[in-house]
Amino acid sequence: MPLMPPLPARAARLARYARPARAPWSGWAARPARPARPWSLRSRIRMHWPARPPAKRVCDLIGAVPLTLLCAALLLLAATALYGATRAGVLVREPALGLAGRPFRTWRLRTEGAGRPGAWVRRCALDGLPQLLNVLRGEMSLVGPRPETRTEHPERLLVRPGMTGLWQVSARSDLPWEEMPLLDRHYVESHWLGMDLAILAKTPRAAYEQRRA
């Protein structure tokens, strides 16, 4: 009597425990091809300009935090003067387009109808200081194109709008209105940290000259 069953009987017994063979994977062939995505503004930003340039963002925070603390008393004084003249709210939120066309709201002091206090706040360029909150939130930068509700120049949306910029500094030198968008485009194409620091250094003098004008 054999000690082990014949080979055909063993094969039949093992076949009961064998898993059924799987068909070759054909999911890639059955999956429809994705349509080509259009060359969008956000894809250009990812390829040419990072969404958050590290050095520029760090510079914004290093500058915005102490400026907010230093200007808090001045903002409180300006807001008190405006409220005394109008007896109404002194902060205004205005819609604007940010990086890649993302909508947000900028802060500024309401100077309309405030008489001489409002004119003084505008001449001293204090009405835009609340935009430091937008810089801290990452919606704006210290340096960049002027924030606008809509624009005919989409290249401006490749960077964050700024509290000051090449346009604002040069506009106080009798620059023709038609050339101002060219400065924004030049900044978008050529900006770097050294240019931002140079613009920040020129901003106080430009604001002082605007006050004397």
Backbone as CSV, one residue per row, in Angstrom:
resi,resn,N_x,N_y,N_z,CA_x,CA_y,CA_z,C_x,C_y,C_z
1,MET,0.854,-1.195,0.000,0.000,0.000,0.000,0.886,1.239,0.000
2,PRO,0.674,2.172,-0.986,1.559,3.340,-1.081,1.346,4.268,0.088
3,LEU,2.471,4.918,0.540,2.390,5.861,1.661,1.777,7.185,1.254
4,MET,1.857,7.621,0.004,1.324,8.893,-0.455,0.367,8.626,-1.594
5,PRO,-0.656,9.431,-1.752,-1.590,9.224,-2.868,-0.893,9.488,-4.177
6,PRO,-1.411,8.964,-5.243,-0.805,9.195,-6.559,-0.763,10.695,-6.869
7,LEU,0.122,11.044,-7.781,0.319,12.452,-8.137,-0.939,13.095,-8.675
8,PRO,-1.718,12.463,-9.536,-2.953,13.121,-10.010,-3.921,13.399,-8.876
9,ALA,-4.013,12.496,-7.889,-4.926,12.730,-6.774,-4.448,13.897,-5.925
10,ARG,-3.149,14.034,-5.709,-2.605,15.164,-4.925,-2.851,16.484,-5.638
11,ALA,-2.691,16.502,-6.972,-2.923,17.726,-7.735,-4.376,18.150,-7.662
12,ALA,-5.281,17.173,-7.703,-6.706,17.511,-7.618,-7.053,18.053,-6.245
13,ARG,-6.416,17.475,-5.178,-6.688,17.940,-3.816,-6.164,19.362,-3.605
14,LEU,-4.964,19.697,-4.133,-4.409,21.048,-3.978,-5.158,22.066,-4.812
15,ALA,-5.750,21.625,-5.903,-6.464,22.556,-6.763,-7.668,23.154,-6.064
16,ARG,-8.215,22.439,-5.062,-9.378,22.977,-4.341,-9.015,24.201,-3.534
17,TYR,-7.751,24.311,-3.093,-7.316,25.437,-2.259,-6.609,26.538,-3.060
18,ALA,-6.451,26.337,-4.326,-5.761,27.340,-5.144,-6.705,28.497,-5.460
19,ARG,-6.176,29.748,-5.493,-6.969,30.920,-5.849,-7.155,30.977,-7.353
20,PRO,-8.292,31.454,-7.782,-8.493,31.565,-9.236,-7.555,32.603,-9.828
21,ALA,-7.113,32.340,-11.017,-6.195,33.269,-11.682,-6.914,34.561,-12.015
22,ARG,-6.210,35.703,-11.816,-6.779,37.013,-12.094,-6.460,37.436,-13.520
23,ALA,-7.398,38.155,-14.056,-7.184,38.677,-15.409,-6.152,39.799,-15.350
24,PRO,-5.392,39.981,-16.368,-4.393,41.072,-16.375,-5.068,42.422,-16.238
25,TRP,-4.385,43.329,-15.531,-4.950,44.655,-15.243,-5.080,45.456,-16.546
26,SER,-6.284,45.940,-16.755,-6.551,46.733,-17.965,-7.182,48.061,-17.624
27,GLY,-7.031,48.474,-16.356,-7.676,49.722,-15.947,-7.134,50.935,-16.665
28,TRP,-5.803,50.948,-16.944,-5.236,52.109,-17.613,-5.768,52.252,-19.029
29,ALA,-5.986,51.088,-19.679,-6.506,51.171,-21.040,-7.965,51.592,-21.056
30,ALA,-8.731,51.164,-20.008,-10.157,51.488,-19.983,-10.409,52.907,-19.505
31,ARG,-9.466,53.507,-18.768,-9.686,54.849,-18.228,-9.571,55.876,-19.344
32,PRO,-10.565,56.764,-19.502,-10.486,57.748,-20.591,-9.392,58.774,-20.316
33,ALA,-8.826,59.266,-21.374,-7.761,60.259,-21.250,-8.331,61.579,-20.766
34,ARG,-7.606,62.244,-19.869,-8.052,63.533,-19.351,-7.838,64.628,-20.392
35,PRO,-8.789,65.545,-20.475,-8.582,66.646,-21.427,-7.447,67.549,-20.981
36,ALA,-6.770,68.116,-21.911,-5.649,69.012,-21.599,-6.162,70.259,-20.903
37,ARG,-5.516,70.625,-19.815,-5.917,71.814,-19.082,-5.424,73.071,-19.789
38,PRO,-6.224,74.128,-19.744,-5.764,75.371,-20.377,-4.593,75.973,-19.614
39,TRP,-3.856,76.797,-20.293,-2.692,77.476,-19.695,-3.218,78.599,-18.811
40,SER,-3.528,78.244,-17.572,-4.175,79.184,-16.674,-3.152,80.069,-15.992
41,LEU,-3.678,81.118,-15.351,-2.811,82.043,-14.628,-2.145,81.350,-13.450
42,ARG,-2.876,80.476,-12.755,-2.293,79.791,-11.601,-1.174,78.842,-12.014
43,SER,-1.315,78.198,-13.200,-0.231,77.324,-13.641,1.015,78.127,-13.972
44,ARG,0.844,79.332,-14.499,2.003,80.189,-14.756,2.673,80.588,-13.448
45,ILE,1.869,80.833,-12.425,2.432,81.206,-11.130,3.245,80.051,-10.561
46,ARG,2.724,78.819,-10.654,3.440,77.678,-10.106,4.758,77.441,-10.837
47,MET,4.816,77.747,-12.149,6.009,77.456,-12.911,7.036,78.584,-12.835
48,HIS,6.573,79.832,-12.774,7.498,80.955,-12.854,7.672,81.651,-11.507
49,TRP,6.601,81.856,-10.787,6.685,82.513,-9.495,6.051,81.622,-8.449
50,PRO,6.742,81.261,-7.395,6.134,80.447,-6.346,5.010,81.209,-5.670
51,ALA,4.017,80.458,-5.155,2.854,81.102,-4.538,3.262,81.953,-3.356
52,ARG,4.263,81.527,-2.626,4.729,82.284,-1.469,6.254,82.327,-1.484
53,PRO,6.812,83.345,-2.130,8.286,83.415,-2.116,8.791,83.513,-0.690
54,PRO,9.630,82.611,-0.235,10.030,82.603,1.179,10.685,83.901,1.617
55,ALA,11.664,84.401,0.849,12.366,85.610,1.282,11.439,86.806,1.318
56,LYS,10.583,86.947,0.336,9.664,88.090,0.294,8.648,88.009,1.423
57,ARG,8.134,86.822,1.693,7.141,86.674,2.761,7.778,86.930,4.129
58,VAL,8.978,86.434,4.326,9.680,86.686,5.583,9.944,88.177,5.758
59,CYS,10.335,88.844,4.667,10.566,90.289,4.719,9.277,91.026,5.053
60,ASP,8.154,90.577,4.502,6.872,91.206,4.817,6.547,91.097,6.303
61,LEU,6.746,89.912,6.853,6.425,89.725,8.271,7.386,90.501,9.169
62,ILE,8.680,90.498,8.815,9.654,91.225,9.622,9.348,92.723,9.621
63,GLY,8.863,93.215,8.481,8.540,94.641,8.412,7.174,94.984,8.955
64,ALA,6.177,94.121,8.711,4.805,94.457,9.083,4.570,94.379,10.587
65,VAL,5.186,93.418,11.256,4.943,93.273,12.694,5.417,94.494,13.474
66,PRO,6.675,94.951,13.338,7.073,96.145,14.087,6.367,97.411,13.621
67,LEU,6.072,97.517,12.310,5.355,98.697,11.837,3.959,98.780,12.440
68,THR,3.308,97.631,12.573,1.978,97.633,13.188,2.048,98.106,14.635
69,LEU,3.060,97.654,15.363,3.202,98.078,16.757,3.573,99.553,16.857
70,LEU,4.465,100.018,15.984,4.896,101.408,16.038,3.798,102.376,15.603
71,CYS,2.994,101.956,14.635,1.965,102.849,14.092,0.627,102.728,14.808
72,ALA,0.542,101.870,15.825,-0.739,101.683,16.508,-1.219,102.988,17.136
73,ALA,-0.319,103.697,17.814,-0.713,104.963,18.455,-1.095,106.008,17.413
74,LEU,-0.343,106.077,16.312,-0.647,107.036,15.253,-1.981,106.721,14.593
75,LEU,-2.250,105.435,14.384,-3.543,105.042,13.818,-4.692,105.399,14.759
76,LEU,-4.469,105.193,16.046,-5.509,105.531,17.016,-5.781,107.031,17.020
77,LEU,-4.731,107.835,16.901,-4.902,109.283,16.850,-5.654,109.699,15.595
78,ALA,-5.267,109.137,14.459,-5.955,109.484,13.216,-7.407,109.034,13.246
79,ALA,-7.664,107.832,13.767,-9.042,107.336,13.832,-9.887,108.195,14.765
80,THR,-9.307,108.655,15.865,-10.050,109.519,16.790,-10.394,110.845,16.126
81,ALA,-9.429,111.425,15.379,-9.700,112.691,14.692,-10.789,112.524,13.636
82,LEU,-10.750,111.425,12.898,-11.760,111.194,11.871,-13.136,110.955,12.492
83,TYR,-13.163,110.205,13.586,-14.452,109.942,14.228,-15.037,111.229,14.819
84,GLY,-14.174,112.088,15.365,-14.668,113.349,15.885,-15.243,114.249,14.810
85,ALA,-14.760,114.101,13.560,-15.253,114.943,12.474,-16.492,114.380,11.800
86,THR,-16.658,113.061,11.820,-17.770,112.457,11.084,-18.799,111.771,11.973
87,ARG,-18.408,111.385,13.183,-19.294,110.615,14.073,-19.803,109.352,13.384
88,ALA,-18.941,108.734,12.617,-19.305,107.510,11.889,-18.113,106.567,11.922
89,GLY,-18.313,105.375,11.369,-17.236,104.400,11.326,-16.031,104.931,10.563
90,VAL,-14.859,104.626,11.031,-13.636,105.171,10.425,-12.890,104.131,9.595
91,LEU,-13.261,102.880,9.657,-12.603,101.836,8.873,-13.481,101.422,7.704
92,VAL,-12.866,101.269,6.548,-13.565,100.883,5.330,-12.885,99.646,4.764
93,ARG,-13.686,98.693,4.312,-13.170,97.498,3.644,-13.596,97.555,2.187
94,GLU,-12.604,97.509,1.294,-12.866,97.621,-0.136,-12.419,96.354,-0.850
95,PRO,-13.203,95.888,-1.840,-12.813,94.663,-2.569,-11.593,94.912,-3.444
96,ALA,-10.780,93.891,-3.576,-9.578,93.961,-4.404,-9.232,92.562,-4.888
97,LEU,-8.356,92.502,-5.892,-7.880,91.234,-6.438,-6.470,90.991,-5.934
98,GLY,-6.239,89.785,-5.420,-4.928,89.431,-4.902,-4.176,88.521,-5.849
99,LEU,-3.273,87.747,-5.286,-2.463,86.818,-6.069,-3.354,85.831,-6.802
100,ALA,-3.101,85.652,-8.111,-3.868,84.740,-8.972,-5.325,85.140,-9.077
101,GLY,-5.629,86.410,-8.819,-6.998,86.892,-8.947,-7.910,86.536,-7.797
102,ARG,-7.347,86.089,-6.671,-8.193,85.754,-5.525,-8.761,87.027,-4.916
103,PRO,-10.066,87.110,-4.733,-10.651,88.326,-4.166,-10.430,88.403,-2.658
104,PHE,-10.230,89.598,-2.175,-10.133,89.860,-0.741,-10.549,91.303,-0.513
105,ARG,-10.506,91.750,0.720,-10.913,93.113,1.057,-9.773,93.823,1.767
106,THR,-9.459,95.005,1.280,-8.414,95.813,1.891,-9.022,96.720,2.961
107,TRP,-8.165,97.091,3.916,-8.579,98.001,4.977,-7.994,99.385,4.701
108,ARG,-8.748,100.418,5.035,-8.235,101.780,4.994,-9.102,102.648,5.906
109,LEU,-8.575,103.844,6.215,-9.319,104.799,7.030,-10.249,105.618,6.128
110,ARG,-11.457,105.826,6.603,-12.430,106.617,5.829,-12.112,108.102,6.019
111,THR,-11.733,108.759,4.937,-11.409,110.189,4.999,-12.439,111.049,4.278
112,GLU,-13.380,110.425,3.568,-14.386,111.200,2.855,-15.315,111.905,3.847
113,GLY,-15.528,113.185,3.617,-16.443,113.946,4.461,-15.891,114.293,5.818
114,ALA,-14.602,114.070,6.028,-14.023,114.357,7.346,-13.407,115.744,7.418
115,GLY,-13.527,116.535,6.368,-13.035,117.909,6.411,-11.517,117.984,6.508
116,ARG,-11.062,118.889,7.325,-9.616,119.102,7.462,-8.906,117.894,8.075
117,PRO,-9.474,117.199,9.070,-8.790,115.983,9.546,-8.610,114.936,8.449
118,GLY,-9.624,114.767,7.595,-9.493,113.810,6.502,-8.424,114.210,5.508
119,ALA,-8.348,115.529,5.199,-7.307,115.995,4.289,-5.925,115.795,4.904
120,TRP,-5.801,116.011,6.210,-4.503,115.807,6.867,-4.085,114.345,6.850
121,VAL,-5.047,113.454,7.078,-4.739,112.020,7.054,-4.301,111.591,5.659
122,ARG,-4.952,112.096,4.622,-4.565,111.737,3.251,-3.200,112.298,2.901
123,ARG,-2.934,113.545,3.287,-1.646,114.146,2.954,-0.491,113.436,3.647
124,CYS,-0.739,112.924,4.835,0.305,112.193,5.563,0.352,110.720,5.182
125,ALA,-0.498,110.309,4.241,-0.538,108.909,3.773,-0.815,107.949,4.922
126,LEU,-1.689,108.363,5.841,-2.045,107.496,6.962,-3.280,106.646,6.679
127,ASP,-4.020,107.000,5.635,-5.264,106.272,5.381,-5.016,104.827,4.950
128,GLY,-3.804,104.524,4.426,-3.516,103.162,3.990,-2.812,102.304,5.014
129,LEU,-2.504,102.857,6.194,-1.790,102.064,7.201,-2.559,100.835,7.679
130,PRO,-3.902,100.842,7.733,-4.599,99.606,8.132,-4.336,98.425,7.206
131,GLN,-3.783,98.666,6.029,-3.455,97.549,5.139,-2.338,96.683,5.685
132,LEU,-1.690,97.128,6.751,-0.726,96.253,7.427,-1.403,94.968,7.898
133,LEU,-2.686,95.044,8.232,-3.424,93.833,8.604,-3.514,92.876,7.427
134,ASN,-3.708,93.404,6.222,-3.726,92.545,5.032,-2.379,91.905,4.782
135,VAL,-1.299,92.635,5.078,0.037,92.061,4.915,0.245,90.929,5.903
136,LEU,-0.171,91.125,7.151,-0.014,90.073,8.154,-0.843,88.836,7.795
137,ARG,-1.964,89.033,7.143,-2.823,87.914,6.756,-2.336,87.223,5.485
138,GLY,-1.313,87.768,4.826,-0.803,87.162,3.609,-1.574,87.528,2.366
139,GLU,-2.492,88.489,2.453,-3.267,88.909,1.291,-2.537,89.970,0.470
140,MET,-1.668,90.720,1.118,-0.910,91.770,0.448,0.554,91.650,0.844
141,SER,1.375,92.445,0.177,2.789,92.531,0.490,3.119,93.985,0.808
142,LEU,4.247,94.203,1.446,4.666,95.577,1.680,4.933,96.295,0.362
143,VAL,5.483,95.591,-0.615,5.813,96.179,-1.911,5.125,95.364,-2.997
144,GLY,4.489,96.056,-3.914,3.809,95.384,-5.009,2.950,96.355,-5.780
145,PRO,2.261,95.885,-6.812,1.349,96.755,-7.550,0.210,97.247,-6.661
146,ARG,-0.357,98.351,-7.046,-1.459,98.927,-6.291,-2.665,97.995,-6.346
147,PRO,-3.343,97.720,-5.214,-4.528,96.840,-5.249,-5.664,97.490,-6.015
148,GLU,-6.322,96.705,-6.851,-7.427,97.186,-7.667,-8.559,96.170,-7.633
149,THR,-9.777,96.669,-7.860,-10.937,95.788,-7.888,-10.982,94.966,-9.169
150,ARG,-10.525,95.499,-10.255,-10.395,94.780,-11.527,-9.266,95.424,-12.310
151,THR,-8.721,94.655,-13.233,-7.562,95.138,-13.965,-7.618,94.676,-15.404
152,GLU,-7.076,95.489,-16.285,-6.944,95.129,-17.693,-5.571,94.541,-17.991
153,HIS,-4.747,94.409,-16.954,-3.396,93.880,-17.112,-3.260,92.644,-16.214
154,PRO,-3.547,91.447,-16.737,-3.543,90.240,-15.881,-2.187,89.901,-15.314
155,GLU,-1.100,90.422,-15.881,0.214,90.119,-15.327,0.383,90.697,-13.927
156,ARG,-0.420,91.684,-13.558,-0.347,92.251,-12.214,-0.746,91.238,-11.159
157,LEU,-1.521,90.234,-11.572,-2.009,89.231,-10.625,-0.998,88.124,-10.371
158,LEU,0.190,88.227,-10.945,1.230,87.233,-10.702,1.964,87.467,-9.385
159,VAL,1.725,88.601,-8.756,2.314,88.906,-7.453,1.224,89.486,-6.562
160,ARG,1.481,89.521,-5.270,0.539,90.133,-4.353,0.556,91.648,-4.510
161,PRO,-0.595,92.298,-4.382,-0.586,93.761,-4.367,0.140,94.269,-3.129
162,GLY,0.630,95.506,-3.210,1.442,96.035,-2.126,0.929,97.352,-1.586
163,MET,1.379,97.669,-0.377,1.065,98.957,0.224,1.796,100.088,-0.492
164,THR,2.986,99.826,-0.952,3.751,100.772,-1.750,4.394,100.009,-2.879
165,GLY,4.924,100.745,-3.847,5.514,100.066,-4.982,6.199,101.040,-5.911
166,LEU,6.703,100.494,-7.002,7.389,101.325,-7.982,6.445,102.361,-8.564
167,TRP,5.215,101.976,-8.764,4.194,102.898,-9.294,3.950,104.030,-8.308
168,GLN,3.742,103.710,-7.040,3.418,104.735,-6.063,4.581,105.683,-5.824
169,VAL,5.797,105.158,-5.780,6.956,106.014,-5.516,7.225,106.940,-6.692
170,SER,7.118,106.417,-7.908,7.421,107.224,-9.086,6.266,108.119,-9.483
171,ALA,5.054,107.799,-9.069,3.896,108.608,-9.459,3.940,109.986,-8.844
172,ARG,4.712,110.158,-7.778,4.795,111.458,-7.147,5.878,112.325,-7.781
173,SER,6.354,111.931,-8.976,7.365,112.701,-9.695,6.819,113.166,-11.039
174,ASP,5.510,113.512,-11.087,4.857,113.997,-12.306,4.966,112.992,-13.440
175,LEU,4.816,111.710,-13.130,4.881,110.666,-14.155,3.571,110.653,-14.935
176,PRO,3.609,110.583,-16.280,2.371,110.503,-17.050,1.543,109.287,-16.645
177,TRP,0.227,109.457,-16.630,-0.678,108.385,-16.203,-0.541,107.147,-17.073
178,GLU,-0.274,107.331,-18.371,-0.199,106.184,-19.272,0.996,105.292,-18.973
179,GLU,2.035,105.820,-18.348,3.235,105.038,-18.088,3.186,104.295,-16.756
180,MET,2.196,104.589,-15.927,2.154,103.956,-14.613,1.936,102.446,-14.693
181,PRO,1.018,101.934,-15.559,0.909,100.468,-15.665,2.190,99.800,-16.149
182,LEU,3.013,100.514,-16.921,4.280,99.933,-17.370,5.223,99.690,-16.199
183,LEU,5.159,100.565,-15.180,5.990,100.355,-14.004,5.554,99.111,-13.242
184,ASP,4.242,98.893,-13.155,3.753,97.678,-12.498,4.232,96.438,-13.247
185,ARG,4.172,96.485,-14.572,4.623,95.334,-15.354,6.114,95.120,-15.190
186,HIS,6.876,96.213,-15.168,8.316,96.079,-14.961,8.608,95.468,-13.596
187,TYR,7.841,95.845,-12.583,8.067,95.270,-11.254,7.747,93.778,-11.255
188,VAL,6.642,93.392,-11.883,6.256,91.976,-11.904,7.324,91.130,-12.581
189,GLU,7.908,91.639,-13.650,8.880,90.858,-14.409,10.276,90.895,-13.793
190,SER,10.591,91.912,-12.998,11.978,92.093,-12.559,12.150,92.174,-11.052
191,HIS,11.094,91.973,-10.278,11.204,92.231,-8.842,12.096,91.194,-8.158
192,TRP,12.803,91.672,-7.164,13.603,90.819,-6.301,13.732,91.528,-4.966
193,LEU,14.333,90.881,-3.998,14.348,91.412,-2.642,15.071,92.755,-2.566
194,GLY,16.153,92.914,-3.321,16.865,94.187,-3.302,16.011,95.330,-3.823
195,MET,15.205,95.082,-4.860,14.315,96.121,-5.374,13.261,96.487,-4.331
196,ASP,12.723,95.483,-3.629,11.739,95.768,-2.590,12.327,96.640,-1.485
197,LEU,13.549,96.331,-1.065,14.178,97.124,-0.012,14.441,98.553,-0.480
198,ALA,14.825,98.722,-1.751,15.054,100.072,-2.279,13.751,100.872,-2.330
199,ILE,12.659,100.231,-2.714,11.367,100.925,-2.760,10.907,101.298,-1.355
200,LEU,11.100,100.385,-0.406,10.735,100.705,0.975,11.548,101.871,1.509
201,ALA,12.825,101.943,1.121,13.660,103.049,1.589,13.223,104.381,0.989
202,LYS,12.672,104.377,-0.226,12.239,105.613,-0.873,10.835,106.039,-0.455
203,THR,10.059,105.140,0.139,8.668,105.455,0.438,8.507,106.600,1.443
204,PRO,9.239,106.645,2.570,9.055,107.770,3.495,9.328,109.126,2.849
205,ARG,10.373,109.205,2.044,10.680,110.484,1.381,9.578,110.859,0.402
206,ALA,9.066,109.863,-0.351,7.988,110.145,-1.298,6.746,110.622,-0.561
207,ALA,6.443,110.004,0.588,5.287,110.438,1.361,5.503,111.853,1.914
208,TYR,6.736,112.186,2.300,7.027,113.535,2.813,6.884,114.572,1.709
209,GLU,7.364,114.239,0.507,7.214,115.171,-0.611,5.754,115.353,-0.985
210,GLN,4.956,114.279,-0.868,3.536,114.399,-1.142,2.873,115.306,-0.117
211,ARG,3.326,115.284,1.111,2.743,116.146,2.139,3.076,117.612,1.875
212,ARG,4.279,117.872,1.359,4.666,119.258,1.087,4.034,119.792,-0.179
213,ALA,3.564,118.871,-1.058,2.998,119.319,-2.342,1.683,120.079,-2.129
